Amino acid sequence: MSNSPFLNSIRTDMRQKGYALKTEKTYLHWIKRFILFHKKRHPQTMGSEEVRLFLSSLANSRHVAINTQKIALNALAFLYNRFLQQPLGDIDYIPASKPRRLPSVISANEVQRILQVMDTRNQVIFALLYGAGLRINECLRLRVKDFDFDNGCITVHDGKGGKSRNSLLPTRLIPAIEGSRTKSRHR
């Protein structure tokens, strides 16, 4: 089914619309599971009732988390509303009851121990990830002109979803960033 012309046409459509690769993979996964759940029936022959049954089964049989069920819903909403152009309308499915798992957060002491075993360059990268709340790719794409040292902020271009945003620049990092900037000029 991975070489399905139908799934390939969805993939092509998502790429033309500029969806992120991770979103594309996730949506295709859930669309494929939906089709398999309904014994390989073509989605054009199904509608909101089949979507309701699938989403409810995720809660009842698979015991998925709320966010997992929402992701499956978003994938199927894309399939029907945007790709097939067959609006689903309101779907009265059984919501998942599995609670959200809280993220594990490391303590300030653990952060300091991690920083102590890193070289200066990696310390700055890690501290930006942790202190400014940047994603790895956002941090690695930063340029000198993205730092506003006077106002203590960082401009992140093309972040998640292709959006740009501002983030706080931890004042403790300014000397290290300026120092690495000076070093790179002298190379």
LOVEX-945088 format. One record per residue: residue number from 1; x, y, z of N, C-alpha, C, O in turn; residue in one letter. Coordinates in Angstrom, 1 decimal. Example, Ala and Ser with C-alpha at 12.3 -4.5 7.8 and 13.67 -1.06 7.14 Angstrom:
// residues 2
{1,{13.2,-5.7,7.8},{12.3,-4.5,7.8},{13.2,-3.3,7.8},{14.2,-3.3,8.5},"A"};
{2,{12.8,-2.2,7.1},{13.7,-1.1,7.1},{12.9,0.0,7.9},{13.4,1.1,8.0},"S"};
END
This chain:
// residues 187
{1,{0.8,-1.2,0.0},{0.0,0.0,0.0},{0.9,1.3,0.0},{0.4,2.4,-0.3},"M"};
{2,{2.2,1.1,0.4},{3.0,2.3,0.4},{3.3,2.9,-1.0},{3.6,4.1,-1.1},"S"};
{3,{3.1,2.1,-2.0},{3.2,2.6,-3.4},{1.9,2.8,-4.0},{1.7,2.8,-5.3},"N"};
{4,{0.9,3.1,-3.2},{-0.5,3.3,-3.7},{-0.5,4.6,-4.5},{0.0,5.7,-4.0},"S"};
{5,{-1.1,4.6,-5.7},{-1.2,5.8,-6.5},{-2.0,6.9,-5.7},{-1.8,8.1,-5.8},"P"};
{6,{-3.0,6.4,-5.0},{-3.9,7.4,-4.2},{-3.0,8.1,-3.1},{-3.1,9.3,-3.0},"F"};
{7,{-2.2,7.3,-2.4},{-1.4,7.9,-1.3},{-0.3,8.8,-2.0},{0.0,9.9,-1.4},"L"};
{8,{0.2,8.4,-3.1},{1.2,9.2,-3.8},{0.6,10.5,-4.3},{1.3,11.5,-4.3},"N"};
{9,{-0.6,10.5,-4.7},{-1.2,11.7,-5.1},{-1.5,12.7,-3.9},{-1.4,13.9,-4.1},"S"};
{10,{-1.8,12.1,-2.8},{-1.9,12.9,-1.6},{-0.6,13.5,-1.2},{-0.5,14.7,-0.9},"I"};
{11,{0.5,12.7,-1.3},{1.9,13.2,-1.0},{2.2,14.3,-1.9},{2.7,15.4,-1.5},"R"};
{12,{2.0,14.2,-3.2},{2.3,15.2,-4.2},{1.5,16.5,-3.9},{2.1,17.6,-3.9},"T"};
{13,{0.2,16.4,-3.5},{-0.6,17.5,-3.2},{-0.1,18.3,-2.0},{0.0,19.5,-1.9},"D"};
{14,{0.3,17.5,-0.9},{0.9,18.1,0.3},{2.2,18.9,0.0},{2.4,19.9,0.6},"M"};
{15,{3.0,18.3,-0.9},{4.3,19.0,-1.2},{4.0,20.3,-2.0},{4.7,21.3,-1.8},"R"};
{16,{3.0,20.2,-2.9},{2.7,21.4,-3.6},{2.1,22.5,-2.7},{2.3,23.7,-3.0},"Q"};
{17,{1.5,22.1,-1.7},{0.9,23.1,-0.7},{1.9,23.5,0.3},{1.5,24.3,1.2},"K"};
{18,{3.1,22.9,0.3},{4.1,23.4,1.2},{4.0,22.8,2.6},{4.6,23.4,3.6},"G"};
{19,{3.4,21.7,2.8},{3.4,21.0,4.1},{4.8,20.5,4.5},{5.6,20.2,3.7},"Y"};
{20,{5.1,20.6,5.8},{6.3,20.1,6.3},{6.4,18.5,6.1},{5.4,17.9,6.1},"A"};
{21,{7.6,18.0,5.9},{7.8,16.6,5.6},{7.3,15.8,6.8},{6.7,14.7,6.5},"L"};
{22,{7.5,16.2,8.0},{7.0,15.5,9.2},{5.5,15.4,9.1},{4.9,14.4,9.5},"K"};
{23,{4.8,16.5,8.8},{3.4,16.5,8.7},{2.9,15.6,7.6},{1.9,14.8,7.8},"T"};
{24,{3.6,15.6,6.5},{3.2,14.7,5.4},{3.3,13.3,5.8},{2.4,12.5,5.6},"E"};
{25,{4.4,12.9,6.4},{4.5,11.5,6.9},{3.5,11.1,7.9},{2.9,10.0,7.8},"K"};
{26,{3.2,12.0,8.8},{2.2,11.7,9.9},{0.8,11.6,9.3},{0.1,10.6,9.6},"T"};
{27,{0.4,12.5,8.4},{-0.9,12.5,7.8},{-1.1,11.2,6.9},{-2.1,10.5,7.0},"Y"};
{28,{0.0,10.9,6.1},{-0.1,9.7,5.3},{-0.2,8.4,6.2},{-1.0,7.5,5.8},"L"};
{29,{0.4,8.4,7.3},{0.3,7.3,8.2},{-1.1,7.1,8.7},{-1.6,6.0,8.7},"H"};
{30,{-1.7,8.2,9.1},{-3.1,8.1,9.7},{-4.1,7.8,8.6},{-5.1,7.1,8.8},"W"};
{31,{-3.9,8.3,7.4},{-4.8,8.1,6.3},{-4.7,6.6,5.9},{-5.7,6.0,5.6},"I"};
{32,{-3.5,6.1,5.9},{-3.3,4.6,5.6},{-4.0,3.8,6.6},{-4.6,2.8,6.3},"K"};
{33,{-3.8,4.1,7.9},{-4.5,3.3,9.0},{-6.0,3.4,8.9},{-6.7,2.4,9.1},"R"};
{34,{-6.5,4.5,8.5},{-8.0,4.7,8.3},{-8.4,3.8,7.2},{-9.5,3.1,7.4},"F"};
{35,{-7.7,3.7,6.1},{-8.1,2.9,4.9},{-8.0,1.4,5.3},{-8.9,0.6,5.0},"I"};
{36,{-7.0,1.0,6.0},{-6.8,-0.4,6.5},{-7.9,-0.7,7.5},{-8.4,-1.9,7.5},"L"};
{37,{-8.2,0.2,8.4},{-9.3,-0.1,9.4},{-10.6,-0.4,8.7},{-11.4,-1.3,9.2},"F"};
{38,{-10.9,0.2,7.6},{-12.1,0.0,6.8},{-11.9,-1.0,5.7},{-12.6,-0.9,4.6},"H"};
{39,{-11.0,-1.9,5.9},{-10.7,-3.0,4.9},{-10.4,-2.6,3.5},{-11.0,-3.1,2.5},"K"};
{40,{-9.6,-1.6,3.4},{-9.1,-1.0,2.1},{-10.2,-0.4,1.2},{-10.0,-0.4,0.0},"K"};
{41,{-11.2,0.1,1.9},{-12.2,0.8,1.1},{-11.6,2.1,0.7},{-10.8,2.7,1.4},"R"};
{42,{-12.0,2.6,-0.5},{-11.5,3.9,-0.9},{-12.2,5.0,-0.1},{-13.4,5.0,0.0},"H"};
{43,{-11.4,6.0,0.3},{-12.0,7.1,1.1},{-13.1,7.8,0.4},{-14.0,8.4,1.1},"P"};
{44,{-13.1,7.9,-0.9},{-14.2,8.6,-1.6},{-15.6,7.9,-1.4},{-16.6,8.5,-1.5},"Q"};
{45,{-15.5,6.6,-1.1},{-16.8,5.8,-0.8},{-17.2,5.9,0.6},{-18.2,5.3,1.0},"T"};
{46,{-16.4,6.6,1.5},{-16.7,6.8,2.9},{-16.9,8.2,3.2},{-16.8,9.1,2.4},"M"};
{47,{-17.3,8.5,4.5},{-17.5,9.8,4.9},{-17.4,10.0,6.4},{-16.6,9.3,7.1},"G"};
{48,{-18.2,10.9,7.0},{-18.1,11.3,8.4},{-18.4,10.1,9.3},{-17.8,10.0,10.4},"S"};
{49,{-19.3,9.2,8.9},{-19.7,8.1,9.8},{-18.4,7.1,9.9},{-18.2,6.7,11.0},"E"};
{50,{-17.7,6.9,8.8},{-16.6,6.0,8.9},{-15.4,6.7,9.7},{-14.7,6.0,10.4},"E"};
{51,{-15.3,8.0,9.5},{-14.3,8.7,10.3},{-14.7,8.7,11.8},{-13.8,8.5,12.6},"V"};
{52,{-15.9,8.8,12.1},{-16.4,8.7,13.5},{-16.0,7.4,14.1},{-15.5,7.3,15.2},"R"};
{53,{-16.3,6.3,13.3},{-16.0,4.9,13.8},{-14.6,4.7,14.1},{-14.1,4.1,15.1},"L"};
{54,{-13.7,5.2,13.1},{-12.3,5.1,13.2},{-11.8,5.8,14.5},{-11.0,5.3,15.3},"F"};
{55,{-12.1,7.1,14.6},{-11.7,7.9,15.8},{-12.1,7.3,17.1},{-11.4,7.3,18.1},"L"};
{56,{-13.4,6.8,17.1},{-13.9,6.2,18.3},{-13.1,4.9,18.7},{-12.9,4.6,19.8},"S"};
{57,{-12.8,4.2,17.6},{-12.0,2.9,17.9},{-10.6,3.2,18.4},{-10.1,2.4,19.2},"S"};
{58,{-10.1,4.3,18.0},{-8.7,4.7,18.6},{-8.9,4.9,20.1},{-8.0,4.5,20.9},"L"};
{59,{-10.0,5.5,20.5},{-10.2,5.7,22.0},{-10.6,4.4,22.7},{-10.0,4.1,23.8},"A"};
{60,{-11.5,3.6,22.1},{-12.0,2.5,22.8},{-11.1,1.3,22.7},{-10.8,0.6,23.7},"N"};
{61,{-10.5,1.0,21.6},{-9.7,-0.3,21.4},{-8.2,0.0,21.5},{-7.5,-0.9,22.1},"S"};
{62,{-7.8,1.1,21.0},{-6.3,1.3,21.0},{-5.9,2.1,22.3},{-4.7,2.2,22.6},"R"};
{63,{-6.8,2.8,22.9},{-6.6,3.6,24.1},{-5.5,4.6,23.9},{-4.5,4.7,24.7},"H"};
{64,{-5.6,5.3,22.8},{-4.6,6.3,22.4},{-4.8,7.6,23.3},{-5.8,7.8,23.9},"V"};
{65,{-3.7,8.4,23.3},{-3.8,9.7,24.0},{-4.7,10.7,23.2},{-4.9,10.5,22.0},"A"};
{66,{-5.1,11.7,23.9},{-6.0,12.7,23.3},{-5.3,13.3,22.1},{-5.9,13.5,21.0},"I"};
{67,{-4.0,13.7,22.2},{-3.3,14.4,21.1},{-3.2,13.4,19.9},{-3.2,13.9,18.8},"N"};
{68,{-3.0,12.2,20.2},{-2.9,11.2,19.1},{-4.2,11.1,18.3},{-4.1,11.1,17.0},"T"};
{69,{-5.3,11.1,19.0},{-6.6,11.1,18.3},{-6.8,12.4,17.5},{-7.4,12.4,16.4},"Q"};
{70,{-6.3,13.5,18.1},{-6.5,14.8,17.4},{-5.6,14.8,16.1},{-6.1,15.4,15.1},"K"};
{71,{-4.5,14.3,16.2},{-3.6,14.2,15.0},{-4.3,13.4,13.9},{-4.3,13.8,12.7},"I"};
{72,{-4.9,12.2,14.3},{-5.6,11.4,13.3},{-6.8,12.2,12.7},{-7.0,12.1,11.5},"A"};
{73,{-7.5,12.9,13.6},{-8.6,13.7,13.1},{-8.1,14.8,12.1},{-8.7,15.0,11.0},"L"};
{74,{-7.0,15.5,12.4},{-6.4,16.5,11.5},{-6.1,15.9,10.2},{-6.3,16.5,9.1},"N"};
{75,{-5.5,14.7,10.2},{-5.1,14.0,8.9},{-6.3,13.7,8.1},{-6.3,13.9,6.9},"A"};
{76,{-7.4,13.2,8.7},{-8.6,12.9,8.0},{-9.4,14.1,7.5},{-10.0,14.1,6.5},"L"};
{77,{-9.3,15.2,8.3},{-9.9,16.4,7.9},{-9.2,17.0,6.7},{-9.8,17.5,5.8},"A"};
{78,{-7.8,16.9,6.7},{-7.1,17.3,5.5},{-7.6,16.4,4.3},{-7.9,17.0,3.2},"F"};
{79,{-7.6,15.1,4.5},{-8.0,14.2,3.4},{-9.3,14.6,2.8},{-9.5,14.7,1.6},"L"};
{80,{-10.3,14.8,3.6},{-11.7,15.0,3.1},{-11.9,16.5,2.8},{-12.4,16.8,1.7},"Y"};
{81,{-11.5,17.4,3.6},{-11.9,18.8,3.4},{-11.0,19.4,2.3},{-11.5,20.2,1.5},"N"};
{82,{-9.7,19.1,2.3},{-8.8,19.8,1.4},{-8.5,18.9,0.1},{-8.5,19.5,-1.0},"R"};
{83,{-8.2,17.6,0.3},{-7.8,16.8,-0.9},{-9.0,16.3,-1.7},{-9.1,16.6,-2.9},"F"};
{84,{-9.9,15.7,-1.0},{-11.1,15.1,-1.7},{-12.2,16.2,-1.9},{-13.1,16.0,-2.7},"L"};
{85,{-12.1,17.3,-1.2},{-13.1,18.3,-1.2},{-14.5,17.8,-1.0},{-15.5,18.2,-1.6},"Q"};
{86,{-14.6,17.0,0.1},{-15.9,16.4,0.6},{-15.9,16.8,2.0},{-15.6,16.0,2.9},"Q"};
{87,{-16.4,18.0,2.4},{-16.4,18.4,3.8},{-17.1,17.4,4.7},{-18.1,16.9,4.4},"P"};
{88,{-16.4,17.2,5.8},{-16.9,16.2,6.8},{-18.0,16.7,7.7},{-18.9,16.0,8.1},"L"};
{89,{-18.0,18.0,8.0},{-18.9,18.6,8.9},{-18.5,18.2,10.4},{-17.4,17.8,10.6},"G"};
{90,{-19.5,18.3,11.3},{-19.2,17.9,12.7},{-19.2,16.4,12.8},{-20.0,15.7,12.3},"D"};
{91,{-18.2,15.9,13.6},{-18.1,14.4,13.8},{-18.2,14.2,15.3},{-17.4,14.7,16.1},"I"};
{92,{-19.2,13.4,15.7},{-19.5,13.1,17.1},{-18.8,11.8,17.4},{-19.5,10.8,17.5},"D"};
{93,{-17.5,11.9,17.7},{-16.7,10.6,18.0},{-16.5,10.6,19.5},{-16.6,11.6,20.2},"Y"};
{94,{-16.1,9.4,20.0},{-15.8,9.2,21.4},{-14.4,9.8,21.7},{-13.5,9.2,21.1},"I"};
{95,{-14.2,10.8,22.5},{-12.9,11.3,22.7},{-12.0,10.4,23.6},{-12.5,9.6,24.4},"P"};
{96,{-10.7,10.4,23.3},{-9.8,9.6,24.1},{-9.8,10.1,25.5},{-9.9,11.3,25.8},"A"};
{97,{-9.6,9.2,26.4},{-9.6,9.5,27.8},{-8.3,9.4,28.5},{-8.1,9.7,29.6},"S"};
{98,{-7.3,8.9,27.7},{-6.0,8.7,28.3},{-5.4,10.1,28.5},{-5.3,10.9,27.6},"K"};
{99,{-5.0,10.4,29.7},{-4.5,11.7,30.0},{-3.2,12.1,29.3},{-2.4,11.2,28.9},"P"};
{100,{-2.9,13.3,29.1},{-1.7,13.8,28.5},{-0.5,13.4,29.4},{-0.6,13.5,30.7},"R"};
{101,{0.6,13.0,28.8},{1.8,12.7,29.6},{2.5,14.0,29.8},{2.8,14.7,28.8},"R"};
{102,{2.9,14.3,31.0},{3.6,15.5,31.3},{5.1,15.4,30.8},{5.7,14.3,30.9},"L"};
{103,{5.6,16.4,30.2},{7.0,16.3,29.7},{8.0,16.2,30.9},{7.7,16.8,32.0},"P"};
{104,{9.1,15.5,30.7},{10.0,15.5,31.8},{11.0,16.6,31.6},{11.4,16.9,30.5},"S"};
{105,{11.2,17.3,32.7},{12.1,18.5,32.7},{13.3,18.3,33.5},{13.2,17.8,34.6},"V"};
{106,{14.5,18.7,33.0},{15.7,18.5,33.8},{15.9,19.7,34.7},{15.5,20.8,34.4},"I"};
{107,{16.5,19.4,35.9},{16.7,20.4,36.9},{17.8,21.4,36.5},{18.6,21.1,35.6},"S"};
{108,{17.9,22.5,37.1},{19.0,23.5,36.8},{20.3,22.9,37.1},{21.3,23.2,36.4},"A"};
{109,{20.4,22.0,38.2},{21.6,21.4,38.5},{22.1,20.4,37.4},{23.2,20.3,37.1},"N"};
{110,{21.1,19.7,36.9},{21.4,18.8,35.8},{21.9,19.5,34.5},{22.8,19.1,33.8},"E"};
{111,{21.3,20.7,34.3},{21.7,21.5,33.1},{23.1,21.9,33.3},{23.9,21.8,32.4},"V"};
{112,{23.5,22.4,34.5},{24.9,22.8,34.8},{25.9,21.6,34.6},{27.0,21.8,34.1},"Q"};
{113,{25.5,20.4,35.0},{26.4,19.3,34.9},{26.6,18.9,33.4},{27.7,18.6,33.0},"R"};
{114,{25.5,19.1,32.6},{25.7,18.8,31.2},{26.6,19.9,30.5},{27.4,19.5,29.7},"I"};
{115,{26.4,21.1,30.9},{27.2,22.2,30.3},{28.7,22.1,30.7},{29.5,22.4,29.9},"L"};
{116,{29.0,21.5,31.8},{30.4,21.4,32.3},{31.2,20.5,31.4},{32.4,20.6,31.3},"Q"};
{117,{30.5,19.5,30.8},{31.3,18.5,30.0},{31.4,18.9,28.5},{31.9,18.1,27.7},"V"};
{118,{30.8,20.1,28.1},{30.8,20.5,26.7},{31.9,21.6,26.5},{32.3,22.3,27.4},"M"};
{119,{32.3,21.6,25.2},{33.2,22.7,24.8},{32.4,24.0,24.7},{31.1,23.9,24.7},"D"};
{120,{33.0,25.1,24.6},{32.3,26.4,24.6},{31.3,26.6,23.5},{30.2,27.0,23.8},"T"};
{121,{31.6,26.1,22.3},{30.7,26.2,21.2},{29.4,25.5,21.5},{28.3,26.0,21.3},"R"};
{122,{29.6,24.2,21.9},{28.4,23.4,22.2},{27.6,23.9,23.4},{26.4,23.8,23.5},"N"};
{123,{28.3,24.5,24.4},{27.7,25.1,25.5},{26.7,26.2,25.1},{25.6,26.3,25.5},"Q"};
{124,{27.2,27.1,24.1},{26.4,28.2,23.6},{25.1,27.6,22.9},{24.0,28.1,23.1},"V"};
{125,{25.4,26.6,22.1},{24.2,26.0,21.3},{23.2,25.4,22.3},{22.0,25.6,22.2},"I"};
{126,{23.7,24.6,23.3},{22.8,24.0,24.2},{22.1,25.0,25.1},{20.8,24.9,25.3},"F"};
{127,{22.8,26.1,25.5},{22.2,27.1,26.3},{21.1,27.9,25.5},{20.1,28.3,26.0},"A"};
{128,{21.3,28.0,24.2},{20.3,28.7,23.3},{19.1,27.8,23.2},{17.9,28.3,23.3},"L"};
{129,{19.3,26.5,23.0},{18.2,25.6,22.9},{17.3,25.6,24.2},{16.1,25.8,24.1},"L"};
{130,{18.0,25.5,25.3},{17.3,25.5,26.6},{16.8,26.8,27.0},{15.7,26.9,27.4},"Y"};
{131,{17.7,27.8,27.0},{17.3,29.2,27.5},{16.4,30.0,26.6},{15.6,30.8,27.2},"G"};
{132,{16.5,29.8,25.3},{15.7,30.6,24.4},{14.5,29.8,23.9},{13.7,30.4,23.2},"A"};
{133,{14.5,28.6,24.2},{13.4,27.7,23.7},{13.4,27.5,22.2},{12.4,27.4,21.6},"G"};
{134,{14.6,27.3,21.7},{14.7,27.1,20.3},{14.7,25.6,19.9},{15.1,24.8,20.8},"L"};
{135,{14.3,25.3,18.8},{14.4,23.9,18.2},{15.7,23.8,17.6},{16.4,24.8,17.3},"R"};
{136,{16.2,22.6,17.5},{17.6,22.3,17.0},{17.8,23.0,15.6},{18.8,23.7,15.5},"I"};
{137,{16.9,22.8,14.7},{17.1,23.4,13.3},{17.1,24.9,13.4},{17.8,25.6,12.7},"N"};
{138,{16.2,25.5,14.3},{16.2,26.9,14.4},{17.5,27.5,14.9},{18.0,28.5,14.4},"E"};
{139,{18.1,26.8,15.9},{19.4,27.2,16.4},{20.5,27.1,15.4},{21.3,28.0,15.3},"C"};
{140,{20.5,26.0,14.7},{21.6,25.8,13.7},{21.5,26.7,12.5},{22.5,26.9,11.8},"L"};
{141,{20.3,27.3,12.3},{20.2,28.2,11.1},{20.4,29.7,11.5},{20.3,30.6,10.6},"R"};
{142,{20.7,30.0,12.8},{20.8,31.4,13.2},{22.1,32.0,12.5},{23.1,31.4,12.3},"L"};
{143,{21.9,33.3,12.2},{23.0,34.1,11.6},{23.3,35.2,12.6},{22.4,35.5,13.4},"R"};
{144,{24.4,35.9,12.4},{24.8,37.0,13.3},{23.7,38.0,13.3},{23.4,38.6,14.3},"V"};
{145,{23.1,38.4,12.1},{22.1,39.4,12.1},{20.8,39.1,12.7},{20.0,39.9,12.9},"K"};
{146,{20.6,37.8,13.2},{19.4,37.4,13.9},{19.4,37.8,15.4},{18.4,37.7,16.0},"D"};
{147,{20.6,38.1,15.8},{20.8,38.5,17.3},{20.7,40.0,17.4},{21.4,40.8,16.8},"F"};
{148,{19.8,40.4,18.3},{19.6,41.8,18.7},{20.1,41.9,20.1},{19.3,41.8,21.1},"D"};
{149,{21.4,42.2,20.3},{22.0,42.2,21.6},{21.5,43.4,22.5},{21.4,43.3,23.7},"F"};
{150,{21.2,44.5,21.8},{20.7,45.7,22.6},{19.3,45.4,23.2},{19.1,45.9,24.4},"D"};
{151,{18.5,44.7,22.5},{17.1,44.5,23.0},{17.0,43.1,23.6},{15.9,42.8,24.2},"N"};
{152,{18.0,42.3,23.6},{18.0,40.9,24.2},{17.0,40.0,23.5},{16.3,39.3,24.2},"G"};
{153,{17.0,40.0,22.2},{16.1,39.0,21.5},{16.8,38.4,20.3},{17.8,38.9,19.7},"C"};
{154,{16.2,37.3,19.8},{16.7,36.6,18.7},{15.5,36.5,17.7},{14.4,36.2,18.1},"I"};
{155,{15.8,36.7,16.4},{14.8,36.5,15.4},{15.0,35.2,14.8},{16.1,34.9,14.2},"T"};
{156,{14.0,34.3,14.9},{14.0,33.0,14.3},{13.3,33.0,13.0},{12.1,33.3,13.0},"V"};
{157,{13.9,32.7,11.9},{13.3,32.7,10.6},{12.9,31.2,10.2},{13.6,30.3,10.5},"H"};
{158,{11.8,31.1,9.5},{11.3,29.8,9.0},{11.4,28.7,10.1},{11.9,27.7,9.9},"D"};
{159,{10.7,29.0,11.2},{10.6,28.1,12.3},{9.5,27.0,12.0},{9.3,26.8,10.8},"G"};
{160,{9.0,26.4,13.0},{8.0,25.4,12.7},{6.8,26.0,11.9},{6.3,27.0,12.3},"K"};
{161,{6.4,25.2,10.9},{5.3,25.7,10.1},{5.7,26.8,9.1},{4.9,27.5,8.5},"G"};
{162,{7.1,27.1,9.0},{7.6,28.1,8.1},{7.4,29.5,8.6},{7.5,30.5,7.9},"G"};
{163,{7.0,29.6,9.9},{6.8,30.9,10.5},{8.0,31.5,11.1},{8.9,30.8,11.6},"K"};
{164,{8.1,32.8,11.1},{9.2,33.5,11.8},{8.7,34.0,13.2},{7.5,34.3,13.3},"S"};
{165,{9.6,34.1,14.1},{9.2,34.6,15.5},{10.4,35.2,16.2},{11.5,35.0,15.7},"R"};
{166,{10.1,35.8,17.3},{11.2,36.4,18.1},{11.2,35.5,19.4},{10.2,35.1,19.9},"N"};
{167,{12.4,35.4,19.9},{12.6,34.7,21.2},{13.6,35.5,22.0},{14.3,36.3,21.5},"S"};
{168,{13.5,35.3,23.3},{14.4,36.1,24.2},{15.8,35.5,24.1},{16.0,34.3,24.0},"L"};
{169,{16.7,36.4,24.2},{18.2,36.1,24.2},{18.6,36.2,25.7},{18.7,37.3,26.2},"L"};
{170,{18.9,35.0,26.3},{19.4,35.1,27.7},{20.6,36.0,27.8},{21.6,35.8,27.1},"P"};
{171,{20.6,37.0,28.7},{21.6,37.9,28.8},{23.0,37.3,29.2},{24.0,37.8,28.9},"T"};
{172,{22.9,36.1,29.9},{24.1,35.4,30.3},{24.9,34.9,29.1},{26.1,34.6,29.2},"R"};
{173,{24.2,34.7,27.9},{24.9,34.2,26.8},{25.5,35.2,25.9},{26.3,34.9,25.0},"L"};
{174,{25.2,36.5,26.1},{25.6,37.6,25.2},{27.2,37.6,25.1},{27.7,37.6,24.0},"I"};
{175,{27.9,37.6,26.2},{29.4,37.6,26.1},{29.9,36.4,25.3},{30.8,36.5,24.5},"P"};
{176,{29.4,35.2,25.5},{29.8,34.0,24.8},{29.5,34.0,23.3},{30.4,33.7,22.5},"A"};
{177,{28.4,34.6,23.0},{28.0,34.7,21.5},{28.9,35.7,20.9},{29.4,35.5,19.8},"I"};
{178,{29.0,36.9,21.5},{29.9,37.9,20.9},{31.3,37.4,20.8},{32.0,37.7,19.9},"E"};
{179,{31.8,36.6,21.8},{33.1,36.0,21.8},{33.3,35.1,20.6},{34.3,35.1,19.9},"G"};
{180,{32.3,34.2,20.4},{32.4,33.3,19.2},{32.3,34.0,17.9},{32.9,33.6,16.9},"S"};
{181,{31.6,35.1,17.9},{31.5,35.9,16.7},{32.8,36.6,16.4},{33.2,36.6,15.2},"R"};
{182,{33.5,37.0,17.4},{34.9,37.6,17.2},{35.8,36.6,16.7},{36.6,36.9,15.8},"T"};
{183,{35.8,35.4,17.3},{36.7,34.3,16.9},{36.5,33.9,15.4},{37.4,33.7,14.7},"K"};
{184,{35.2,33.9,15.0},{34.9,33.5,13.6},{35.4,34.5,12.6},{35.7,34.2,11.4},"S"};
{185,{35.4,35.8,13.0},{35.9,36.9,12.1},{37.4,36.7,11.9},{37.9,37.1,10.8},"R"};
{186,{38.2,36.2,12.9},{39.6,36.1,12.8},{40.1,34.9,12.1},{41.3,34.7,11.9},"H"};
{187,{39.2,34.0,11.7},{39.6,32.8,11.0},{39.9,33.0,9.5},{40.2,32.1,8.8},"R"};
END
